[in-house]
């Protein structure tokens, strides 16, 4: 005898509401920690290239700067030091976010209980962390080659941190706002070239028009602050103001990148 079969009805299930989002600081720390190992493996050789590139510029331009020309020497050293940050923050970070957007991988970050600002800032922090050793090595080597005082080399830490904040925001914005990763790569390369020229060349050697435009280039004020620190009679008030303005640039750029991330998702 055959047992009667019936139709099993499935009860509707309720979708649980999303949990509360993690705070900004814990979210940034979590994203940065998850990205650090990947950056170390995937971008380590390129970070080494960024340092060698800046050291090469310092050595190459030594033959063009007289030993007593402290102003030009400090500008070259400061510009080459911040160039390490520009290579990573503008070039590599723009490529990273551009590839994530093209592959549709941003949906993964959108599913995490963190804000878009934490995703951008955490990723930028993981990349910027690896620029500190290269920047410090470039600054110390340049000070030794150009005969600059070592007593204020410590200023490289806040200068690099401020420049990394500003340039990382711009790099992330390029990768998230441009429609194709190839455009983000080209834009990051062009941005790094701009930082190279306006950073390494002393402002007094630039035309007045370019000198005026130079003040709005992210990272240029950090170059000026570090260059002032490597010269006698450091104007600490102007130096602090330049770094604070750079931090303001960075906050604005990271905010815009967070909005671009939300729209991209």
MARPA-721328 format. One line per field, with one value per residue: residue in three letters; y, x, z of N, C-alpha, C, CB in turn. Coordinates in steps of 0.001 Angstrom, whole numbers, padded with zeros to 6 digits. Each point is the difference from the previous one (the first is absolute). Glycine has a CB too. Example, Ala and Ser with C-alpha at 12.3 -4.5 7.8 and 13.67 -1.06 7.14 Angstrom:
residues 2
residuo [ALA/SER] $
n_north [-005690/002223] $
n_east [013190/001542] $
n_up [007800/-001966] $
ca_north [001190/001190] $
ca_east [-000890/000820] $
ca_up [000000/000060] $
c_north [001200/001090] $
c_east [000900/-000770] $
c_up [000000/000730] $
cb_north [-001173/-000628] $
cb_east [-001892/001184] $
cb_up [001246/-002145] $
END
This chain:
residues 265
residuo [UNK/UNK/UNK/UNK/UNK/UNK/UNK/UNK/UNK/UNK/UNK/UNK/UNK/UNK/UNK/UNK/UNK/UNK/UNK/UNK/UNK/UNK/UNK/UNK/UNK/UNK/UNK/UNK/UNK/UNK/UNK/UNK/UNK/UNK/UNK/UNK/UNK/UNK/UNK/UNK/UNK/UNK/UNK/UNK/UNK/UNK/UNK/UNK/UNK/UNK/UNK/UNK/UNK/UNK/UNK/UNK/UNK/UNK/UNK/UNK/UNK/UNK/UNK/UNK/UNK/UNK/UNK/UNK/UNK/UNK/UNK/UNK/UNK/UNK/UNK/UNK/UNK/UNK/UNK/UNK/UNK/UNK/UNK/UNK/UNK/UNK/UNK/UNK/UNK/UNK/UNK/UNK/UNK/UNK/UNK/UNK/UNK/UNK/UNK/UNK/UNK/UNK/UNK/UNK/UNK/UNK/UNK/UNK/UNK/UNK/UNK/UNK/UNK/UNK/UNK/UNK/UNK/UNK/UNK/UNK/UNK/UNK/UNK/UNK/UNK/UNK/UNK/UNK/UNK/UNK/UNK/UNK/UNK/UNK/UNK/UNK/UNK/UNK/UNK/UNK/UNK/UNK/UNK/UNK/UNK/UNK/UNK/UNK/UNK/UNK/UNK/UNK/UNK/UNK/UNK/UNK/UNK/UNK/UNK/UNK/UNK/UNK/UNK/UNK/UNK/UNK/UNK/UNK/UNK/UNK/UNK/UNK/UNK/UNK/UNK/UNK/UNK/UNK/UNK/UNK/UNK/UNK/UNK/UNK/UNK/UNK/UNK/UNK/UNK/UNK/UNK/UNK/UNK/UNK/UNK/UNK/UNK/UNK/UNK/UNK/UNK/UNK/UNK/UNK/UNK/UNK/UNK/UNK/UNK/UNK/UNK/UNK/UNK/UNK/UNK/UNK/UNK/UNK/UNK/UNK/UNK/UNK/UNK/UNK/UNK/UNK/UNK/UNK/UNK/UNK/UNK/UNK/UNK/UNK/UNK/UNK/UNK/UNK/UNK/UNK/UNK/UNK/UNK/UNK/UNK/UNK/UNK/UNK/UNK/UNK/UNK/UNK/UNK/UNK/UNK/UNK/UNK/UNK/UNK/UNK/UNK/UNK/UNK/UNK/UNK] $
n_north [-001188/002143/001115/001738/001195/002323/001911/-000175/002803/000865/001108/002560/-000696/002784/000683/-000297/003090/-000186/-000908/002877/000703/-001417/002897/001175/-001803/-002850/000807/000667/-002764/-001739/001277/-000264/-003097/-000565/001576/-001415/-002499/001641/001927/-002450/-001229/002403/002018/-001838/000914/002816/000604/-000485/002146/002242/-000260/000110/002721/001565/-000995/001107/002916/000051/-000647/002051/002563/-000770/001500/002488/000775/002093/-002165/002791/-001299/-000289/000634/-002517/-001941/000421/-000512/-002815/-001008/000799/-001402/-002772/-000047/000239/-002278/-002171/001222/-000066/-003140/-000557/002095/-000291/-002967/-001725/001604/000035/-003149/-000422/001355/-001142/-002950/000630/001044/-002484/-002139/001545/000647/002433/-002703/-000424/002875/-000336/-002445/001969/000614/002394/002672/-000668/001071/-003027/-000455/002488/-000532/-003046/000546/002387/-001789/-002184/002207/001525/-002674/000205/003379/-000690/-001450/002021/002574/-000907/-000571/002875/001461/-001440/000417/003101/000504/-001382/001751/002852/-000293/-000681/000662/-003264/002503/-000797/-003481/000518/001663/-003161/-000316/002426/-000360/-002852/000860/002223/-001813/-002319/002001/000951/-002690/-001720/002135/-000274/-003174/-000186/002044/-001757/-002570/001380/001721/-002048/-001311/-001549/-001170/001865/002533/-001032/-000204/002936/001247/-001360/001148/002921/-000094/-000833/002516/002048/-001077/000329/003033/000963/-001738/000910/003104/001405/000749/001348/-001809/001111/002174/001788/-002520/-002071/001820/-000191/-003113/-000443/000716/-002559/-002396/-001664/000811/003270/-000008/-002598/001585/002368/-001870/-001239/002812/001118/-002548/000713/003274/000481/000556/-002916/002772/-002254/001900/-001308/-002915/000208/001141/-002496/-002055/001473/-000015/-003133/-000548/001615/-001842/-002439/000928/000486/-002853/-001644/001485/-000849/-003060/-000182/000932/-002184/-002362/000821/-000079/-002836/-001344] $
n_east [000850/001528/000748/-002546/002612/-001055/001062/002508/-001929/003232/-001413/000275/003095/-000812/002311/001183/-000837/002799/000987/-000200/001621/002290/-000227/000934/001787/-001149/000053/003053/000697/-001509/001428/002892/-000268/-000860/002634/002432/-000090/-000521/002453/001980/-000674/-000327/002398/002830/000805/-001418/001582/002745/-000873/-000419/003009/001262/-001570/001281/002957/-000111/-000717/002461/002059/-001120/000473/003212/000563/-002103/001365/002760/000596/-001608/-003004/-000898/-002016/000729/000302/-002933/-001208/001413/-001089/-003012/-000235/001077/-002068/-002515/001157/-000737/-002897/-000198/000522/-002452/-002079/-000149/000443/-001532/-002721/-000682/000421/-001969/-002481/000449/-000271/-002574/-001527/000726/-001119/-003071/002439/-002336/-001787/002316/-000529/-003242/000292/001693/-002206/001951/-001620/000452/001883/000983/000692/001857/001551/000767/001333/001695/001232/001087/001625/001171/001466/001959/000669/001594/002379/-000068/-000013/002508/001776/-000517/000923/002749/000954/-000548/001689/002510/-000161/-000156/002375/-003297/000855/-000014/-001726/-002381/000508/-002605/-001156/-000031/-002445/-001688/000982/-001267/-002727/-000619/000620/-001930/-002459/000383/000504/-002433/-002045/001167/-000031/-003019/-000791/001398/-001566/-002899/000021/000985/-002706/002846/001518/000876/-000913/001627/002698/-000153/-000564/002550/001927/-001015/000448/003006/000536/-001078/001960/002497/-000410/-000700/002495/002488/-000575/001350/-003225/002630/-000581/-003282/-000207/-000878/-001532/001436/-000318/-003202/-000010/001857/-002537/-001683/002577/-002000/002962/000509/-000248/001938/002202/-000124/000387/002680/001271/-000322/001572/002622/000342/001936/-002832/-002116/-001926/-000499/-002126/000514/000038/-002922/-001132/001046/-001417/-002833/-000096/000576/-002463/-001898/000857/-000873/-002891/-000607/001033/-001737/-002727/000426/000540/-002817/-001495/001506/-000975/-003012/000200/001400/-002424] $
n_up [000000/-002045/003072/-001157/-001561/001949/-002021/002320/000199/-000081/002821/-002036/001001/001439/-002307/003260/-000478/-001557/002935/000636/-002672/001727/001419/-002609/001736/-000743/-003085/000070/001366/-002193/-002475/001231/000502/-003010/-001221/001797/-001819/-002669/000444/000445/-002861/-001902/000734/000777/-002817/000420/002743/-001582/-002184/002231/000925/-002849/-000716/002384/-000471/-003003/000974/001985/-002255/-002151/001734/001003/-002795/000830/003026/-000135/002257/000173/-001146/003606/-002441/-001616/002492/000954/-002955/-000211/002750/-000489/-002823/000994/002467/-001800/-002184/002320/-000115/-003153/-000180/001846/-000843/-003130/-000595/001865/000296/-003124/-000085/002430/-001239/-003008/001033/001798/-002527/-001816/002129/000448/002509/000622/000783/002228/001082/-000117/002198/002157/002261/-002034/-000494/-003079/002371/000540/-003106/-000106/002623/-000546/-002754/001143/002317/-002037/-001656/002504/001207/-002491/000363/002893/-001496/-002377/001793/001653/-002561/-001200/002619/000331/-002973/000039/002596/-001379/-002653/001394/002554/001346/003014/000273/001545/-002065/-000713/002026/-002661/-001248/002156/-000942/-003061/-000185/001432/-002125/-002494/000991/000147/-002948/-001429/001282/-001118/-002874/000014/000719/-002296/-002255/000867/-000052/-002765/-002274/-001341/000579/002653/-002518/001716/002528/-001671/-001019/002857/001327/-002199/000440/003117/-000323/-001941/002144/002178/-001998/-000327/002872/001471/-001559/-000370/002876/000008/-001320/-002767/-000386/-002388/002373/-001216/001814/002661/-000267/-000441/002646/001851/-001300/000189/002351/001351/-000091/003183/000260/-001706/002046/002529/-001083/-000841/002966/001125/-001841/001227/002452/001453/000613/-000834/002855/-001520/-002727/001240/001032/-002741/-001651/001910/-000093/-003177/-000037/001895/-002018/-002411/001698/000611/-003052/-000911/002104/-000832/-002980/000814/001526/-002615/-001742/001941/-000346/-003175/-000111/001538] $
ca_north [001188/001181/001054/001263/001068/001340/001112/000679/001467/000644/001197/001163/000331/001430/000383/000792/001329/000084/000411/001362/000185/000202/001363/000340/-000420/-001462/-000417/000298/-000947/-001323/-000003/000125/-001269/-000991/000358/000088/-001181/-000001/001032/-000456/-001026/000401/001291/000164/000382/001348/000929/000065/000812/001398/000503/000084/001096/001260/000070/000302/001429/000732/-000146/000565/001459/000511/000695/001292/000873/000311/-000445/001075/000382/-000782/000135/-000957/-001354/-000404/-000205/-001273/-001098/-000044/-000448/-001425/-000735/-000050/-000750/-001382/-000037/000223/-001215/-000991/000512/000378/-001013/-001342/000019/000198/-001283/-000955/000264/-000163/-001431/-000491/000427/-000715/-001402/-000103/-000453/000972/-000500/-000677/001009/000575/-000918/000041/001003/001153/001103/000162/000775/-000918/-000828/000808/000403/-001186/-000422/000997/-000128/-001190/000325/001067/-000507/-000502/001089/000656/-000371/000532/001457/000305/-000318/001031/001267/-000109/-000081/001314/000936/-000313/000344/001445/000698/000663/-000381/-001189/000217/000153/-001048/-000600/000640/-000821/-000832/000697/000449/-001155/-000356/000967/-000208/-001265/000215/000768/-000689/-001219/000394/000277/-001263/-000780/000669/-000283/-001380/-000238/000902/-000190/-001147/-001184/-000059/000545/001445/000240/-000206/001136/001179/-000129/000260/001436/000673/-000228/000833/001385/000108/-000062/001252/001128/-000274/-000015/001306/001042/000951/001221/-000254/-000209/001228/000473/-000672/-001356/000115/000180/-001258/-000983/000018/-000798/-001399/-000747/-000482/001030/000696/-000879/000150/001265/-000121/-000804/000774/001009/-000657/-000367/001226/000738/000971/-000560/000715/-001071/000361/-000279/-001439/-000632/000404/-000759/-001380/-000011/000187/-001270/-000918/000409/-000533/-001442/-000293/000290/-000992/-001290/000105/-000139/-001392/-000792/000206/-000721/-001425/-000294/000039/-001112/-001217] $
ca_east [-000850/000832/-000280/-000391/001012/-000570/000863/000564/000008/001088/-000413/000825/001036/000280/001398/000390/000489/001456/000505/000534/001306/001137/000478/000978/001363/000125/-000142/001256/001011/-000305/000301/001447/000628/-000276/000700/001444/000692/-000093/000898/001390/000336/-000272/000574/001320/001026/-000232/000402/001456/000302/-000271/001122/001182/-000228/000252/001433/000673/-000173/000854/001391/000151/-000014/001094/000969/-000528/-000204/001240/-000030/-000423/-001372/-000845/-001401/-000299/000225/-001116/-001178/000169/-000163/-001395/-000834/000223/-000581/-001453/-000283/-000267/-001413/-000819/000016/-000897/-001340/-000671/000104/-000448/-001345/-000952/-000131/-000683/-001437/-000507/-000181/-001109/-001262/-000209/-000306/-001206/000354/-000407/-001193/000443/000191/-001299/-000699/000602/-000637/000877/-000392/000890/001180/000929/000607/000987/001084/000744/000824/001054/000960/000830/000995/000878/000908/001231/000801/000802/001424/000628/000100/001035/001293/000294/000299/001290/001032/000114/000645/001434/000629/-000038/000543/-001078/000016/-000769/-000760/-001440/-000472/-001214/-001186/-000457/-001142/-001270/-000142/-000429/-001366/-000935/-000021/-000681/-001436/-000522/000201/-000811/-001371/-000091/000147/-001229/-001055/000222/-000364/-001433/-000823/000205/-000823/000778/001253/001105/-000002/000509/001452/000617/-000156/000930/001342/000125/000057/001329/000938/-000181/000635/001450/000543/-000217/000643/001459/000481/-000254/-001029/000594/000420/-001189/-000704/-000983/-001289/000107/000174/-001323/-000741/000679/-000492/-001211/000315/000094/001335/001024/000235/000829/001359/000519/000213/001197/001153/000291/000608/001375/000784/000188/-001040/-001291/-001204/-000866/-001405/-000363/000090/-001197/-001170/000014/-000412/-001427/-000745/000084/-000942/-001336/-000148/-000202/-001347/-000968/000138/-000498/-001461/-000484/000204/-001051/-001234/000165/-000145/-001424/-000653/000480/-000679] $
ca_up [000000/-000193/000985/-000648/-000008/000077/-000381/001173/-000149/000742/000716/-000350/000984/000112/-000174/001160/-000342/000092/001301/000050/-000623/000878/000032/-001025/000361/-000111/-001398/-000691/000460/-000546/-001433/-000168/000361/-001040/-001228/000192/-000520/-001458/-000520/000197/-000982/-001383/-000350/000589/-000986/-000506/001050/-000088/-001181/000341/000790/-000862/-000929/000689/000290/-001258/-000282/000929/-000438/-001341/000051/000834/-000832/-000443/001154/000699/001392/000893/-000325/000902/-000405/-001070/000496/000853/-000854/-000699/000961/000435/-001111/-000232/001130/-000172/-001224/000401/000382/-001194/-000806/000603/000258/-001240/-001047/000393/000589/-001096/-000676/000868/000024/-001356/-000271/000821/-000603/-001260/000282/000811/001348/001008/000682/001223/001046/000330/000898/001328/000877/000151/-000870/-001165/000393/000651/-001043/-000716/000895/000386/-001135/-000179/001103/-000210/-001008/000469/001038/-000585/-000557/001036/-000067/-001198/000124/000998/-000594/-001005/000665/000685/-001023/-000633/000929/000038/-001279/-000217/001152/000732/001424/000362/001224/-000243/-000918/000558/-000595/-001110/000419/-000208/-001386/-000789/000412/-000590/-001454/-000279/000163/-001132/-001277/-000002/-000314/-001435/-000721/000134/-000766/-001419/-000288/000177/-000794/-001438/-000415/-000353/000765/-000785/000215/001349/-000029/-000687/000841/001110/-000507/-000254/001296/000575/-000744/000460/001319/-000206/-000514/000906/001274/-000083/-000454/001010/-000447/-000542/-001376/-000817/-000398/000974/-000204/000544/001438/000593/-000107/000828/001381/000143/-000271/001266/000315/-000210/001267/000827/-000510/000513/001449/000226/-000475/001027/001156/-000318/-000145/001260/000314/-000421/000458/000493/-000188/-001395/-000211/000572/-000791/-001256/000262/000328/-001248/-000727/000647/-000446/-001356/000080/000516/-001062/-001065/000480/000051/-001372/-000408/000646/-000779/-001266/000272/000210/-001306/-000826/000449] $
c_north [001232/001075/001272/001032/001338/001039/000714/001489/000569/001274/001164/000295/001497/000235/000861/001354/000048/000519/001408/000069/000220/001465/000250/-000530/-001524/-000505/000241/-001007/-001392/-000083/000073/-001306/-001060/000281/-000067/-001196/-000030/001028/-000458/-000994/000534/001270/000217/000383/001419/001058/000139/000865/001478/000608/000170/001161/001343/000169/000321/001468/000840/-000045/000682/001520/000573/000762/001359/001007/000220/-000349/001085/000432/-000864/000035/-001017/-001435/-000494/-000233/-001330/-001172/-000119/-000490/-001476/-000845/-000140/-000755/-001479/-000160/000141/-001245/-001021/000511/000346/-001147/-001332/000005/000253/-001293/-000988/000230/-000112/-001463/-000588/000379/-000776/-001445/-000175/-000438/000994/-000443/-000725/000997/000654/-000892/000003/001075/001171/001055/000068/000790/-000894/-000892/000773/000315/-001196/-000509/000970/-000119/-001193/000250/001028/-000489/-000408/001106/000614/-000440/000579/001507/000386/-000280/001050/001305/-000040/-000049/001351/001030/-000241/000445/001511/000802/000776/-000446/-001196/000240/000084/-001016/-000637/000606/-000816/-000839/000755/000476/-001128/-000395/000943/-000187/-001291/000141/000704/-000789/-001309/000318/000269/-001294/-000865/000615/-000251/-001421/-000263/000842/-000226/-001300/-001271/-000019/000543/001511/000347/-000160/001183/001260/-000052/000267/001485/000791/-000166/000857/001460/000212/-000026/001362/001155/-000232/000124/001360/001041/001001/001274/-000158/-000187/001333/000362/-000729/-001400/000046/000212/-001268/-001045/-000077/-000852/-001473/-000743/-000558/001047/000745/-000870/000037/001276/-000078/-000795/000742/001085/-000619/-000352/001212/000652/001016/-000441/000843/-001002/000330/-000280/-001493/-000709/000339/-000778/-001440/-000082/000201/-001277/-001035/000355/-000453/-001485/-000377/000241/-001055/-001364/000005/-000163/-001429/-000922/000138/-000735/-001505/-000377/000007/-001153/-001296/000033] $
c_east [000882/-000393/-000349/001126/-000691/001020/000470/000077/001096/-000518/000891/000987/000253/001496/000402/000518/001511/000436/000555/001382/001067/000419/001107/001391/000134/-000131/001270/001076/-000239/000334/001503/000710/-000219/000771/001512/000740/-000032/000947/001449/000407/-000114/000723/001402/001073/-000188/000352/001519/000418/-000229/001146/001248/-000142/000310/001473/000797/-000114/000899/001454/000217/000117/001117/001019/-000461/-000152/001344/-000135/-000502/-001440/-000964/-001453/-000373/000170/-001144/-001260/000083/-000251/-001460/-000917/000158/-000594/-001508/-000362/-000237/-001471/-000887/-000053/-001000/-001427/-000754/-000020/-000616/-001421/-001061/-000198/-000812/-001515/-000601/-000235/-001127/-001345/-000281/-000394/-001284/000253/-000385/-001254/000366/000167/-001325/-000779/000574/-000660/000934/-000444/000927/001259/001038/000688/001091/001191/000839/000901/001145/001056/000911/001073/000997/000995/001345/000846/000934/001464/000709/000173/001094/001393/000401/000412/001370/001139/000196/000661/001493/000689/000095/000514/-001033/000014/-000906/-000923/-001496/-000526/-001281/-001268/-000524/-001207/-001320/-000196/-000501/-001431/-001026/-000098/-000715/-001506/-000585/000099/-000778/-001453/-000188/000119/-001245/-001129/000163/-000441/-001492/-000866/000148/-000653/000778/001304/001190/000085/000554/001518/000709/-000088/000940/001430/000221/000079/001346/001049/-000104/000665/001512/000551/-000183/000648/001502/000551/-000296/-001030/000572/000447/-001184/-000581/-001098/-001329/000035/000175/-001340/-000832/000585/-000574/-001241/000244/000105/001399/001078/000304/000793/001453/000629/000279/001265/001251/000374/000685/001463/000898/000211/-001123/-001376/-001161/-001060/-001476/-000480/000021/-001246/-001242/-000067/-000465/-001490/-000853/000020/-000944/-001431/-000287/-000324/-001379/-001057/000068/-000533/-001521/-000603/000174/-001030/-001330/000075/-000118/-001466/-000750/000419/-000661/-001448] $
c_up [000000/000997/-000729/000130/000019/-000406/001253/-000284/000870/000635/-000392/001129/-000014/-000158/001176/-000418/000129/001357/-000036/-000627/001060/-000060/-001004/000336/-000004/-001432/-000794/000395/-000577/-001486/-000232/000318/-001075/-001292/000142/-000604/-001518/-000606/000108/-001082/-001422/-000406/000552/-001002/-000539/001041/000035/-001189/000296/000787/-000858/-000982/000653/000354/-001268/-000373/000896/-000455/-001342/000036/000865/-000834/-000478/001128/000676/001471/000945/-000252/000819/-000441/-001077/000476/000861/-000819/-000729/000946/000436/-001118/-000290/001117/-000147/-001271/000299/000356/-001231/-000874/000525/000051/-001280/-000998/000424/000550/-001054/-000779/000827/-000021/-001398/-000356/000828/-000608/-001283/000229/000801/001421/001083/000746/001292/001138/000387/000956/001412/000854/000308/-001000/-001205/000339/000676/-001017/-000725/000893/000430/-001114/-000226/001090/-000193/-001042/000519/001044/-000572/-000631/001035/-000051/-001218/000056/000982/-000558/-001032/000654/000670/-001012/-000685/000896/000078/-001287/-000179/001193/000786/001461/000279/001193/-000192/-001005/000517/-000581/-001176/000393/-000132/-001437/-000894/000363/-000615/-001508/-000365/000120/-001217/-001304/-000069/-000305/-001482/-000807/000072/-000811/-001493/-000349/000057/-000927/-001500/-000460/-000295/000777/-000761/000171/001381/000050/-000643/000863/001205/-000412/-000249/001302/000670/-000711/000422/001352/-000133/-000413/000984/001356/-000060/-000417/001077/-000495/-000611/-001448/-000942/-000454/000998/-000137/000612/001515/000700/-000039/000946/001406/000201/-000335/001321/000212/-000162/001293/000968/-000454/000545/001499/000296/-000462/000999/001211/-000241/-000210/001359/000205/-000447/000522/000454/-000153/-001410/-000285/000518/-000817/-001305/000220/000328/-001249/-000833/000588/-000392/-001421/000041/000495/-001066/-001105/000435/000126/-001393/-000501/000636/-000726/-001332/000191/000179/-001326/-000886/000383/-000394] $
cb_north [-001224/-000546/-001042/-000477/-001447/-000750/000268/-002055/000055/-000969/-001391/000950/-002272/000326/-000110/-002082/001018/000376/-002367/000430/000959/-002396/000089/002033/002078/-000165/000493/002443/001332/-000252/001101/002422/000566/-000319/001447/001302/-001248/-000747/001788/000351/-001750/-001083/000869/-001637/-002400/-000901/-000607/-002284/-001922/-000496/-001113/-002491/-001366/-000083/-001647/-002320/-000424/-000529/-002167/-001926/-000094/-001911/-002191/-001203/-000827/001833/-001535/000757/000710/000481/002435/001691/000435/001288/002475/001073/000335/001871/002264/000558/000840/002175/001634/-000250/000973/002425/000417/-000876/000870/002356/001126/-000589/000812/002411/000411/-000123/001502/002080/-000173/000174/002283/001504/-000459/-000501/-001263/001794/-000212/-001745/000416/001126/-001401/-000822/-001824/-001442/001267/-000095/002044/000041/-001255/000984/001904/-000574/-001086/001530/001072/-001434/-000512/001622/-000777/-002153/000459/000141/-002085/-001877/000210/-000541/-002437/-001072/000368/-001204/-002421/-000538/000123/-001954/-002127/-000377/000144/000141/002379/-001386/001148/002422/-000441/-000451/002250/-000058/-001226/000703/001661/-000795/-000918/001624/001270/-001229/000110/002114/001039/-001039/000960/002293/000099/-000722/001758/001618/-000641/-000567/001648/001293/001636/-000022/-001956/-001870/000214/-000795/-002470/-001019/000179/-001632/-002270/-000297/-000356/-002353/-001591/000138/-001110/-002415/-000811/000484/-001483/-002431/-000638/-000271/-000906/000577/-001038/-002133/-000524/002225/001319/-000802/000932/002373/000523/000393/002264/002033/000609/-000586/-002211/000247/001283/-001476/-001262/001208/000125/-002086/-000459/001323/-000901/-002078/000330/-000300/001754/-002296/001915/-000615/001739/002220/000148/000103/002286/001448/-000509/000886/002449/000503/-000313/001963/001725/-000232/000617/002455/001242/-000352/001515/002403/000462/000284/002241/001841/-000012/001014/002454/001153/-000207] $
cb_east [-001842/000272/001557/-002441/001623/-001531/-001204/001332/-002478/001729/-000848/-001876/001061/-001999/-000176/000532/-002159/000118/000507/-001325/-001097/000757/-000633/-001338/000246/-000913/-002425/-000607/000250/-001807/-002206/-000167/-000325/-002260/-001914/-000422/-000593/-002386/-001649/-000239/-000789/-002196/-002293/-000676/000176/-001805/-002046/000183/-000632/-002441/-000956/000355/-001753/-002319/-000307/-000452/-002367/-001585/000167/-001293/-002447/-000331/000795/-001175/-002382/000504/001882/002362/000687/001576/000103/000728/002426/000999/-000222/001663/002369/000467/000163/002084/001839/-000229/001390/002362/000570/000596/002401/001898/000833/000697/002073/002366/000969/000679/002183/002051/000322/001196/002417/001451/000307/001644/002428/-001197/001859/001017/-001153/001154/002320/-000029/-000524/002170/-001382/001948/-000912/-002003/-001438/-001414/-002157/-001826/-001402/-001849/-001993/-001650/-001639/-001935/-001673/-001817/-001973/-001165/-001840/-002046/-000569/-000981/-002435/-001623/-000438/-001625/-002451/-001106/-000554/-002019/-002107/-000472/-000879/-001921/002101/-001388/000475/001861/001958/000225/002361/001257/000855/002329/001506/000107/001836/002387/000904/000533/002140/002000/000306/000656/002258/001561/-000198/000977/002419/000722/-000156/001923/002181/000478/000195/002160/-001555/-001027/-000906/-000249/-001974/-002181/-000365/-000589/-002391/-001534/000022/-001256/-002430/-000669/-000145/-002161/-001980/-000205/-000473/-002134/-001867/-000090/-000367/002333/-001459/000729/002074/-000470/000494/001113/-000380/001003/002295/000095/-000564/002039/000945/-001343/001212/-002421/-000756/-000755/-002124/-001982/-000623/-001263/-002478/-001366/-000671/-001973/-002237/-000873/-000907/002494/001701/001018/000493/001783/000268/000929/002492/001045/000104/001876/002312/000534/000565/002376/001594/000140/001600/002408/000753/000186/001999/002157/000181/000560/002439/001170/-000323/001468/002266/000120/-000119/002162/001574] $
cb_up [001220/-002436/001675/000496/-001254/001811/-002201/000645/-000490/-001561/001913/-001412/-000276/001515/-002522/001234/000764/-002458/000514/002070/-002039/-000330/002375/-000521/001387/002293/000142/-000077/002103/001706/-000471/000569/002410/001000/-000572/002084/002077/000161/000649/002475/001597/000210/-000068/001685/-000619/-001472/001332/001064/-001495/000010/002025/000215/-001158/000903/001882/-000736/-000709/001871/001247/-000912/-000350/001575/-000690/-001794/000323/-001642/-000516/000100/-002354/001871/000571/-001685/-000077/001891/-000285/-001553/000797/001595/-000943/-001250/001467/001231/-001296/000839/002249/000066/-000548/001356/002164/000381/-000804/000488/002147/-000163/-001126/001459/001981/-000631/-000553/002032/000994/-001081/-000056/-002052/-001007/-001392/-002214/-001383/-000855/-002222/-001971/-000955/001003/000788/001974/-001474/000266/002053/-000277/-001403/000798/001533/-001043/-001094/001523/000621/-001781/-000474/001289/-000402/-001606/001433/001204/-001264/-000536/001842/000386/-001557/000363/001912/-000348/-001302/001313/001506/-000987/-001510/-001222/-002108/000591/-000886/000839/000510/-000710/002085/000715/-000882/001584/002369/000366/-000142/002144/001831/-000192/000823/002482/001170/-000154/001651/002276/000379/000469/002280/001775/-000012/000893/002353/001830/000119/-000910/-002289/001170/-001656/-001538/000949/-000112/-002231/-000738/001012/-001032/-002141/000237/000618/-001920/-001263/001058/-000651/-002307/-001177/000531/-000566/-002435/000858/001770/002296/000891/001230/-002399/-000020/-002123/-002165/-000372/-000667/-002399/-001337/000218/-000556/-002138/-000186/-000689/-002373/-000331/000408/-002084/-001789/000376/-000265/-002369/-000775/000593/-001019/-002324/-000196/-000179/-000031/-001583/001604/001735/-000672/000165/002278/001015/-000835/000823/002283/000022/-000568/001933/001515/-000862/000398/002306/000517/-000858/001224/001999/-000423/-000265/002183/001090/-000820/001065/002296/000193/-000269/001902] $
END
